[in-house]
């Protein structure tokens, strides 16, 4: 695969920056503290560095032509996710010579912006504290990063942009990704037969390393075709265009119309008319609390298809899910359950603080327990999914409240 001179120059510059920080770290008399870019809180990334995995980025060209994919000046491909149009996807080639990593980086990123955080003391003379916030209606806590990455990888495989990923790879990657697993230290990579965060590999190389911030204005207007959940604009056709171009544009419109019809039909008809969704629903009804992997085994379905149908069932309020450690368990929507997850010490501390200070923000919880916001957000999401906490948006703030289910743990 040919790599542009711009990419080679960017890679050389990146290695040079890394070497400078290595020298600074090694010359320090105190232990170095790894820098955690705040952008990581709004992203999840996998580096496809497995030898058997290939990719063809020229397959993006039709999408670039119809402006559903944007290619920036350093050959990053940016577009809206198949999972939800407010989520961005950033793809670029990686060649980190210093640690021997080479492959295709795929990042799911929530567009962000820097905003001034309200001060607790209005009379304070201290300067404004700037924090990074989502610029779209997506919460990094409630977003199912695993499902989103699985759906995105499946779409890239369907488009022949990625080749060589097995069903096991797809399942293992989606099981590992999550909020904050991005950038140098925590992105998911392949080593010795397993997908894992880079920090957990045999010889991780920790350095100061910044991260790309996704601007909402860089996202194209629509999701790359074909996508049943998004309406595409009709291509502009002038009288001067030749017959081939008209045929191509007509094909695009046909795909869109077919997709729109199929999607609207799902909304009009009963969700359970689909045999796969009916089987999934019946399996959850019979086995409340069943987790994703068990559903795959019992119904012999592909992970991408399972994720899609579970997503439909959840959105249409046929089923609900609860995060239990590394598992996501499913129940019928509205059904009362006596399911109780085992809380960690951090989760119990968060619960205690919220119980004493209803409506406390996540940033204040982070300061109260002395943990970074990414970690606090992760645990709040688990408590929210389990029905132990309510999380509400108030402007740019995220407020936390306990539910009646919390009493079991606060006893």
C-alpha positions as CSV (number, residue, x, y, z in Angstrom):
1,X,0.0,0.0,0.0
2,X,1.4,3.4,-0.9
3,X,1.7,6.0,1.8
4,X,1.7,9.7,0.9
5,X,4.7,11.9,1.6
6,X,2.5,14.0,3.9
7,X,1.8,10.9,6.0
8,X,5.5,9.9,6.1
9,X,6.4,13.4,7.3
10,X,3.7,13.4,9.9
11,X,4.9,10.0,11.2
12,X,8.5,11.2,11.3
13,X,7.4,14.3,13.2
14,X,5.4,12.2,15.6
15,X,8.3,9.9,16.4
16,X,10.5,13.0,17.0
17,X,8.1,14.3,19.5
18,X,7.9,11.0,21.3
19,X,11.8,10.8,21.4
20,X,11.9,14.2,23.0
21,X,9.5,13.3,25.7
22,X,11.3,10.0,26.3
23,X,14.5,11.9,26.9
24,X,12.7,14.3,29.3
25,X,11.1,11.4,31.2
26,X,14.3,9.4,31.5
27,X,16.3,12.4,32.7
28,X,13.8,13.3,35.4
29,X,14.8,12.5,39.1
30,X,11.2,11.8,40.0
31,X,8.7,9.3,38.7
32,X,7.0,10.5,35.5
33,X,3.3,11.1,35.5
34,X,1.5,10.0,32.3
35,X,-0.6,12.6,30.6
36,X,-4.2,11.8,30.1
37,X,-5.7,13.9,27.3
38,X,-9.3,15.0,28.2
39,X,-10.4,14.2,24.7
40,X,-10.0,10.5,25.6
41,X,-13.2,10.7,27.7
42,X,-15.2,11.2,24.5
43,X,-13.6,8.5,22.4
44,X,-12.8,4.8,21.8
45,X,-10.2,3.5,19.4
46,X,-8.9,0.2,18.0
47,X,-5.7,-0.2,16.0
48,X,-6.0,-3.0,13.5
49,X,-2.4,-4.1,13.7
50,X,-3.0,-7.9,13.2
51,X,-1.0,-9.2,10.3
52,X,-3.9,-10.9,8.7
53,X,-6.0,-7.7,8.6
54,X,-5.8,-5.6,5.4
55,X,-7.5,-2.4,4.3
56,X,-8.2,-0.5,1.1
57,X,-8.8,3.2,1.7
58,X,-9.4,3.9,-1.9
59,X,-12.9,2.3,-1.3
60,X,-13.7,5.6,0.4
61,X,-13.5,7.5,-2.8
62,X,-17.2,7.1,-3.9
63,X,-18.2,8.4,-0.4
64,X,-15.8,11.4,-0.7
65,X,-17.3,12.2,-4.1
66,X,-20.8,12.4,-2.8
67,X,-19.5,14.3,0.4
68,X,-20.5,11.7,3.0
69,X,-16.9,11.3,4.0
70,X,-14.4,14.1,4.5
71,X,-10.7,13.6,4.0
72,X,-8.5,16.1,5.7
73,X,-5.0,17.5,4.8
74,X,-3.2,14.6,6.6
75,X,-5.3,11.8,5.1
76,X,-7.7,11.3,8.0
77,X,-11.1,10.0,6.9
78,X,-13.9,11.5,8.9
79,X,-17.6,10.6,8.7
80,X,-20.7,10.0,10.8
81,X,-21.2,6.6,12.5
82,X,-23.6,4.0,11.3
83,X,-24.6,3.6,15.0
84,X,-25.8,7.2,15.4
85,X,-25.2,10.2,13.2
86,X,-24.1,12.4,16.1
87,X,-21.1,10.1,16.7
88,X,-18.0,10.7,14.5
89,X,-15.6,8.1,13.0
90,X,-12.0,9.0,12.4
91,X,-9.8,6.6,10.4
92,X,-6.1,7.0,9.5
93,X,-3.0,4.9,8.9
94,X,-0.6,4.4,11.8
95,X,3.1,3.6,11.7
96,X,4.7,4.0,15.1
97,X,8.3,2.9,14.4
98,X,9.5,3.4,17.9
99,X,7.3,0.7,19.3
100,X,6.7,-1.3,16.1
101,X,3.0,-0.6,15.8
102,X,1.6,-0.4,12.3
103,X,-2.0,-0.6,11.1
104,X,-5.3,1.2,10.6
105,X,-6.7,3.3,13.5
106,X,-10.4,3.4,13.8
107,X,-11.7,5.9,16.4
108,X,-15.3,6.6,17.5
109,X,-15.4,10.2,18.7
110,X,-18.1,12.4,20.2
111,X,-17.6,16.0,18.8
112,X,-16.5,18.3,21.6
113,X,-15.9,21.9,22.5
114,X,-14.1,23.7,25.4
115,X,-16.5,25.6,27.7
116,X,-16.0,27.6,30.9
117,X,-17.0,25.6,34.0
118,X,-19.2,27.5,36.5
119,X,-17.3,28.4,39.6
120,X,-18.5,27.3,43.0
121,X,-17.6,30.8,44.4
122,X,-19.0,33.6,42.3
123,X,-16.7,36.0,44.2
124,X,-13.5,34.1,43.4
125,X,-10.7,36.0,41.6
126,X,-9.3,32.9,40.1
127,X,-9.4,32.6,36.3
128,X,-12.0,30.6,34.4
129,X,-11.6,26.8,34.5
130,X,-12.1,25.4,30.9
131,X,-13.5,21.9,30.5
132,X,-14.2,19.8,27.5
133,X,-17.9,19.0,26.9
134,X,-19.9,17.2,24.2
135,X,-21.1,19.6,21.5
136,X,-23.9,17.2,20.4
137,X,-26.7,15.4,22.2
138,X,-24.5,12.4,23.1
139,X,-23.4,11.4,26.6
140,X,-20.1,9.4,26.8
141,X,-21.5,7.6,29.8
142,X,-24.7,6.3,28.3
143,X,-23.3,5.6,24.8
144,X,-22.8,1.9,24.1
145,X,-19.3,2.1,22.8
146,X,-19.0,-1.7,22.3
147,X,-22.1,-1.9,20.1
148,X,-21.2,1.2,18.2
149,X,-17.7,-0.1,17.4
150,X,-19.1,-3.5,16.4
151,X,-21.6,-2.0,14.0
152,X,-18.9,0.3,12.5
153,X,-16.4,-2.5,11.9
154,X,-19.2,-4.6,10.3
155,X,-20.1,-1.8,8.0
156,X,-16.4,-1.3,7.0
157,X,-16.1,-5.0,6.3
158,X,-19.3,-4.9,4.2
159,X,-17.8,-2.1,2.2
160,X,-14.6,-4.1,1.7
161,X,-12.6,-1.2,3.3
162,X,-11.4,-3.7,5.9
163,X,-10.6,-7.4,5.2
164,X,-9.3,-10.3,7.3
165,X,-11.2,-9.6,10.5
166,X,-12.8,-12.9,11.7
167,X,-16.0,-13.2,13.7
168,X,-13.9,-13.9,16.8
169,X,-11.9,-10.7,16.2
170,X,-15.1,-8.7,15.8
171,X,-16.5,-10.1,19.0
172,X,-13.2,-9.7,21.0
173,X,-12.7,-6.1,19.9
174,X,-16.2,-5.1,20.7
175,X,-15.8,-6.7,24.2
176,X,-12.7,-4.7,24.9
177,X,-13.6,-1.2,23.6
178,X,-15.3,1.3,25.9
179,X,-15.3,4.9,26.9
180,X,-11.8,6.3,27.2
181,X,-10.0,3.4,25.5
182,X,-8.3,5.6,23.0
183,X,-5.1,7.4,22.2
184,X,-1.6,6.0,22.7
185,X,-1.8,4.2,26.0
186,X,-5.3,2.8,26.0
187,X,-6.4,2.1,22.4
188,X,-7.1,-1.5,21.7
189,X,-4.3,-3.4,19.9
190,X,-3.6,-7.0,18.9
191,X,-0.8,-9.0,20.6
192,X,-0.2,-12.7,20.9
193,X,-3.6,-13.8,19.8
194,X,-5.6,-11.3,21.9
195,X,-7.1,-7.8,21.6
196,X,-6.3,-5.6,24.6
197,X,-5.5,-2.0,25.7
198,X,-2.0,-1.1,24.7
199,X,-1.2,-0.4,28.3
200,X,-1.7,-4.1,29.1
201,X,0.6,-5.4,26.4
202,X,3.9,-7.1,27.3
203,X,6.1,-4.0,26.8
204,X,3.9,-0.9,26.9
205,X,5.7,2.4,26.2
206,X,4.2,5.2,28.2
207,X,4.7,8.8,27.0
208,X,3.1,12.2,26.9
209,X,0.8,12.0,23.9
210,X,-1.9,14.4,22.8
211,X,-5.1,13.4,21.1
212,X,-7.2,14.7,18.2
213,X,-10.3,16.7,19.1
214,X,-13.2,16.2,16.7
215,X,-14.9,19.4,15.7
216,X,-18.6,19.0,14.9
217,X,-18.2,21.2,11.8
218,X,-15.9,18.6,10.2
219,X,-18.7,16.0,10.1
220,X,-20.5,15.6,6.7
221,X,-24.2,16.3,6.6
222,X,-25.2,12.6,6.3
223,X,-24.0,9.1,7.1
224,X,-22.2,7.2,4.3
225,X,-24.7,5.3,2.1
226,X,-26.2,2.8,2.3
227,X,-27.7,3.4,5.8
228,X,-31.3,2.7,6.5
229,X,-31.6,5.2,9.4
230,X,-30.6,8.3,7.5
231,X,-32.0,10.2,4.6
232,X,-29.5,11.1,1.8
233,X,-29.9,14.3,-0.3
234,X,-30.5,13.9,-4.0
235,X,-27.3,14.4,-5.9
236,X,-27.2,17.6,-8.0
237,X,-27.4,16.7,-11.7
238,X,-26.8,19.3,-14.4
239,X,-27.6,19.0,-18.2
240,X,-23.9,18.9,-19.0
241,X,-23.3,15.6,-17.1
242,X,-22.9,12.5,-19.2
243,X,-25.0,9.4,-19.2
244,X,-22.6,7.4,-16.9
245,X,-22.8,10.1,-14.2
246,X,-26.6,10.1,-14.4
247,X,-26.8,6.3,-14.0
248,X,-24.5,6.5,-11.0
249,X,-26.6,9.2,-9.4
250,X,-29.8,7.3,-10.2
251,X,-28.3,4.2,-8.5
252,X,-27.6,6.2,-5.4
253,X,-31.1,7.6,-5.2
254,X,-32.5,4.0,-5.7
255,X,-30.4,2.8,-2.7
256,X,-31.6,5.6,-0.6
257,X,-35.3,5.2,-1.5
258,X,-35.1,1.4,-0.9
259,X,-33.4,2.0,2.5
260,X,-36.0,4.6,3.5
261,X,-38.8,2.3,2.6
262,X,-37.3,-0.6,4.5
263,X,-36.7,1.5,7.6
264,X,-40.2,3.0,7.6
265,X,-41.6,-0.5,7.2
266,X,-39.8,-1.5,10.4
267,X,-41.5,1.4,12.2
268,X,-45.0,0.7,10.8
269,X,-45.1,-3.0,11.4
270,X,-44.7,-4.9,14.6
271,X,-41.1,-5.2,15.7
272,X,-41.6,-8.9,16.5
273,X,-42.6,-9.7,12.9
274,X,-39.0,-10.2,12.3
275,X,-38.0,-13.8,13.1
276,X,-34.6,-13.0,14.5
277,X,-36.0,-10.3,16.8
278,X,-38.8,-12.6,17.9
279,X,-36.3,-15.4,18.8
280,X,-34.2,-12.9,20.7
281,X,-37.2,-11.6,22.6
282,X,-38.4,-15.1,23.5
283,X,-34.9,-16.1,24.7
284,X,-34.7,-13.1,27.0
285,X,-38.3,-13.7,28.2
286,X,-37.4,-17.3,29.1
287,X,-34.0,-16.4,30.5
288,X,-34.1,-13.0,32.2
289,X,-30.6,-11.6,32.8
290,X,-29.1,-13.5,29.9
291,X,-26.0,-11.8,28.6
292,X,-24.9,-10.9,25.0
293,X,-22.4,-13.8,24.6
294,X,-24.9,-16.4,25.7
295,X,-27.5,-15.0,23.3
296,X,-25.0,-15.5,20.5
297,X,-24.3,-19.1,21.5
298,X,-28.0,-20.0,22.0
299,X,-29.3,-18.5,18.8
300,X,-26.2,-19.0,16.6
301,X,-26.3,-15.5,15.3
302,X,-23.5,-13.1,14.1
303,X,-22.5,-10.4,16.6
304,X,-23.3,-7.6,14.2
305,X,-26.8,-8.9,13.5
306,X,-27.4,-9.6,17.2
307,X,-26.3,-6.0,18.1
308,X,-28.6,-4.5,15.5
309,X,-31.7,-6.5,16.6
310,X,-31.1,-5.9,20.3
311,X,-30.7,-2.2,19.5
312,X,-34.1,-2.2,17.8
313,X,-35.7,-4.1,20.7
314,X,-34.3,-1.6,23.2
315,X,-35.3,1.5,21.3
316,X,-38.8,0.2,20.8
317,X,-38.9,-0.7,24.6
318,X,-39.3,-4.4,24.2
319,X,-36.2,-5.2,26.3
320,X,-33.8,-3.3,28.6
321,X,-30.2,-4.0,29.5
322,X,-28.1,-3.7,32.6
323,X,-24.3,-3.6,32.7
324,X,-22.8,-6.2,35.1
325,X,-19.1,-6.0,35.2
326,X,-17.9,-7.2,31.7
327,X,-21.4,-8.4,30.8
328,X,-24.5,-6.7,29.5
329,X,-27.6,-8.5,30.7
330,X,-31.0,-8.3,29.1
331,X,-34.5,-8.3,30.6
332,X,-38.0,-7.6,29.3
333,X,-38.8,-3.9,29.4
334,X,-40.8,-2.9,32.4
335,X,-40.4,-6.2,34.1
336,X,-39.5,-6.1,37.8
337,X,-36.2,-7.9,38.6
338,X,-34.4,-8.9,41.7
339,X,-31.1,-8.7,39.9
340,X,-28.4,-7.2,42.0
341,X,-25.0,-6.3,40.7
342,X,-22.0,-6.5,43.0
343,X,-20.7,-2.9,43.5
344,X,-17.1,-2.1,43.7
345,X,-15.6,0.2,46.5
346,X,-15.5,3.1,44.1
347,X,-19.2,2.6,43.1
348,X,-20.2,2.4,46.7
349,X,-18.3,5.7,47.4
350,X,-20.0,7.4,44.5
351,X,-23.4,6.1,45.6
352,X,-22.8,7.4,49.2
353,X,-21.8,10.9,47.9
354,X,-24.9,11.2,45.6
355,X,-27.2,10.0,48.4
356,X,-25.8,12.8,50.7
357,X,-25.8,15.5,47.9
358,X,-28.6,14.8,45.5
359,X,-28.1,16.6,42.2
360,X,-24.3,16.7,42.5
361,X,-22.4,17.0,39.2
362,X,-20.0,14.3,37.9
363,X,-17.1,16.8,38.0
364,X,-17.7,17.4,41.7
365,X,-17.9,13.7,42.4
366,X,-14.6,13.3,40.7
367,X,-13.0,15.9,42.9
368,X,-14.6,14.5,46.0
369,X,-13.2,11.0,45.6
370,X,-9.9,12.0,44.0
371,X,-10.4,10.1,40.8
372,X,-10.3,11.3,37.2
373,X,-13.5,12.1,35.4
374,X,-13.1,9.3,32.9
375,X,-13.1,6.6,35.6
376,X,-16.0,8.3,37.5
377,X,-18.0,8.5,34.3
378,X,-17.5,4.8,33.7
379,X,-18.8,3.8,37.1
380,X,-21.7,6.2,37.0
381,X,-22.8,4.6,33.7
382,X,-22.8,1.1,35.3
383,X,-24.9,2.5,38.3
384,X,-27.2,4.2,35.9
385,X,-27.7,1.1,33.7
386,X,-28.5,-0.9,36.8
387,X,-31.2,1.5,37.8
388,X,-29.3,2.6,41.0
389,X,-28.6,6.2,39.8
390,X,-30.6,8.6,37.7
391,X,-28.5,10.9,35.5
392,X,-30.1,14.1,34.2
393,X,-28.8,16.9,31.9
394,X,-29.2,20.5,33.0
395,X,-27.7,22.7,30.4
396,X,-24.0,21.6,30.2
397,X,-24.1,19.9,33.6
398,X,-24.8,16.3,34.3
399,X,-26.6,15.8,37.6
400,X,-26.8,12.6,39.6
401,X,-29.6,11.3,41.9
402,X,-30.1,8.0,43.7
403,X,-33.2,5.8,43.0
404,X,-35.2,3.7,45.3
405,X,-33.1,0.7,44.2
406,X,-30.1,2.4,45.8
407,X,-31.4,1.8,49.3
408,X,-30.4,-1.9,49.1
409,X,-26.8,-0.8,48.8
410,X,-26.9,2.1,51.2
411,X,-28.6,0.1,54.0
